[in-house]
Amino acid sequence: MTATPLPRHPWNTEFTWTDHAGPFLRVTPAQARAYDEQGFFVLEDAIDARTIAALTDAIEPFDRKVMDFLATRPDGRFSIAGTDTVSIALHPSVRSDVCRAFCASELMADLGHDLIGPDVRLYWDQAVYKRPQGVEPVLWHQDNGYTYIEPQAYLTVWVALTDATTDNGGISVLPGIHRHGTAAHRNTPIGFECCVDPPGAVAVPVRAGSAVVFSSLTPHATGRNLTDDIRRAYIVQYAPDGAECLRGDPDAGAAVGRDRQNDALRQFSVVIDGARA
Ligand SMILES: O=C(O)CCC(=O)C(=O)O
């Protein structure tokens, strides 16, 4: 099924998706084809149980701090986060050697090489925990719809620290849309949104230790967590060295500034000139 393009983001005037031709270090030709055609693929059981446990332990104090902060808010909410919906711990890699090593691991460097390369930086990392019996979904969005980066296509690796199912806030994606670049998003009280209940959406349940690999341009959403357990994910994103964040109000005209995404602490190089850094 060919996805119907969404209305474009005002700054997305001349986007062309570039297919990936290899040579590949990690992804199979079928995975590369899925990434190009569908905008995602699943790396099944890619991360061993010890690493998943170590990441979970490393992230725990950061998540507790976020939950403690949210609890100080009158309604338990801050931006899209809330004690009754989702907690987001930003940049664990800055404060945890375990997380930093994971972001710079051979697996991640290989994915960066294959799908972004030859010069790749960690762009962003965050732990996203869907709270038990959560009251909100995460709405349909492209990652580039939240913060507009150029080049628009960067890489998101959504690592399941617990099983992620349709019941506990697992991820769904909308295949094919990425090829048109960044879509227009509307800003709602619970996050940015580019479409509602889109036809063609695909649920992607994964086991702990598997990762959903998708483009910053692939619309995705997660449902409410209807279970009594936390759904844990660690999200790591990679962009080409030289990527810039555009500043300004897209509805008011052209960007008013550009910020290079090369903060030495949290946006370190993972691939330089085609080799792991
Ligand atoms: O993990 C989730 O529930 C949603 C996270 C997400 O969509 C994002 O970080 O862009």
The ligand as a MOL file (V3000), in Angstrom:
LIG
                    3D

  0  0  0     0  0            999 V3000
M  V30 BEGIN CTAB
M  V30 COUNTS 10 9 0 0 0
M  V30 BEGIN ATOM
M  V30 1 O 8.6700 5.5190 23.5040 0
M  V30 2 C 7.6120 6.1450 23.3750 0
M  V30 3 O 6.5990 5.8720 23.9990 0
M  V30 4 C 7.5320 7.2670 22.3820 0
M  V30 5 C 8.8440 7.8860 22.1660 0
M  V30 6 C 8.8780 8.6990 20.9330 0
M  V30 7 O 8.0380 8.6270 20.0990 0
M  V30 8 C 9.9880 9.6050 20.7190 0
M  V30 9 O 10.8510 9.7460 21.5990 0
M  V30 10 O 10.0230 10.2180 19.6420 0
M  V30 END ATOM
M  V30 BEGIN BOND
M  V30 1 2 1 2
M  V30 2 1 2 3
M  V30 3 1 2 4
M  V30 4 1 4 5
M  V30 5 1 5 6
M  V30 6 2 6 7
M  V30 7 1 6 8
M  V30 8 2 8 9
M  V30 9 1 8 10
M  V30 END BOND
M  V30 END CTAB
M  END
